[in-house]
Amino acid sequence: MTTTTNRARLAKPAACRRPFNARRAGAWALLVLAIAVSVLPFLWVLRTAFSTNNALASNATSLLPADFTFGAFLRVFGLQTPAEAVAEGGSGAAIDFWLYLRNSIIFSSITTAGAVFFSAMAAYAFARLRWKGRNAVFSLFLGTMLVPPIFTALPNFLLIKNLDLLNTMLGMVLPYVFMTPFAIFFLRQFFLNMSREVEEAAMLDGAKHLRIFFQIVLPNAAAPIATLALLTFIGQWNEYFWPLLVGSQDDVRVLQVGLGVFKSQSPQGAPDWSGLMAATLISALPVLVLFAAFGKKIVNSIGFSGIK
């Protein structure tokens, strides 16, 4: 009797196993393929950054670095002479990496701080204040998300030019430092879900909307505001067209534009692909680290704010 029972218990897990599902297997195969397609370019950047330009052509199909070296990173940080760069197949061109990095940090930080702050104020007005035409204005504001940024580039450029702000950091940040439709929509969804009881109690005590906003709403919205700040910073860090259009001088040139200039400087006739990939990898590291550290919070905050 005991032996029969034990055999039945051993056989039960096998009987409960799920049968082979072709659709499920196909879904997993597509997921693995999508991951591979997403990761392969990054691996190729790594492989090129740790290779010498002289060895890239002869090892074009290898996934491993060709003639492994840190020379490309030394060129990016200005620790390699032009002669050493040319010996490794580099172009001999230079990139003022630290200056461009500083400009990118300033540009991204100022635009992020301004956009998040003013968008939070606008979102609070759309979510809590009662005024005529509020929904119509909000719908019109959201409609601007359908306008491609290229359509507003020329008017903004002419405005900055007429204000004599070309090749200045102020001219670069002005179009981004105020409200953005996505940021307003994102925070408005969160403010609509917040309890009104504390705010109503504060109003009974004589608090005005400005005080309620700074002392009650903002502290309770710290998580979505931090998420929005991170998303905005990543977007501004990767911004290319507008800084290229307005900031053509080295003292205001951001890192993304600097990489494009570095690629075009080819005294030896071919771009320094190893140096370019090394600089690209270093410029992407801050964003990758931030997203790896706060990626889960971003997803949770977006879901909590009602964006599906």
BELPE-V409035 format. One record per residue. N is the residue number from 1. SS is DSSP state (@ for helix, = for strand, . for the rest). Layout:
n:ss
N:SS
N:SS
This chain:
n:ss
1:.
2:@
3:@
4:@
5:@
6:@
7:@
8:@
9:@
10:@
11:@
12:@
13:@
14:@
15:@
16:@
17:.
18:.
19:.
20:.
21:.
22:@
23:@
24:@
25:@
26:@
27:@
28:@
29:@
30:@
31:@
32:@
33:@
34:@
35:@
36:@
37:@
38:@
39:@
40:@
41:@
42:@
43:@
44:@
45:@
46:@
47:@
48:@
49:@
50:.
51:.
52:.
53:@
54:@
55:@
56:@
57:@
58:@
59:@
60:.
61:.
62:.
63:.
64:.
65:.
66:.
67:.
68:.
69:.
70:.
71:@
72:@
73:@
74:@
75:@
76:@
77:.
78:.
79:.
80:.
81:.
82:@
83:@
84:@
85:@
86:@
87:@
88:.
89:.
90:.
91:.
92:.
93:.
94:.
95:.
96:.
97:@
98:@
99:@
100:@
101:@
102:@
103:@
104:@
105:@
106:@
107:@
108:@
109:@
110:@
111:@
112:@
113:@
114:@
115:@
116:@
117:@
118:@
119:@
120:@
121:@
122:@
123:@
124:@
125:@
126:@
127:@
128:@
129:.
130:.
131:.
132:.
133:.
134:@
135:@
136:@
137:@
138:@
139:@
140:@
141:@
142:@
143:@
144:@
145:@
146:@
147:.
148:.
149:@
150:@
151:@
152:@
153:@
154:@
155:@
156:@
157:@
158:@
159:@
160:@
161:@
162:@
163:.
164:.
165:.
166:.
167:.
168:.
169:@
170:@
171:@
172:@
173:@
174:@
175:@
176:@
177:@
178:.
179:.
180:.
181:@
182:@
183:@
184:@
185:@
186:@
187:@
188:@
189:@
190:@
191:@
192:@
193:@
194:.
195:.
196:.
197:@
198:@
199:@
200:@
201:@
202:@
203:@
204:@
205:.
206:.
207:.
208:.
209:@
210:@
211:@
212:@
213:@
214:@
215:@
216:@
217:@
218:@
219:@
220:@
221:.
222:@
223:@
224:@
225:@
226:@
227:@
228:@
229:@
230:@
231:@
232:@
233:@
234:@
235:@
236:@
237:@
238:.
239:.
240:.
241:@
242:@
243:@
244:@
245:@
246:@
247:.
248:.
249:.
250:.
251:.
252:.
253:.
254:.
255:@
256:@
257:@
258:@
259:@
260:@
261:@
262:@
263:@
264:@
265:.
266:.
267:.
268:.
269:.
270:.
271:.
272:.
273:@
274:@
275:@
276:@
277:@
278:@
279:@
280:@
281:@
282:@
283:@
284:@
285:@
286:@
287:@
288:@
289:@
290:@
291:@
292:@
293:@
294:@
295:@
296:@
297:@
298:@
299:@
300:@
301:@
302:@
303:@
304:@
305:.
306:.
307:.
308:.
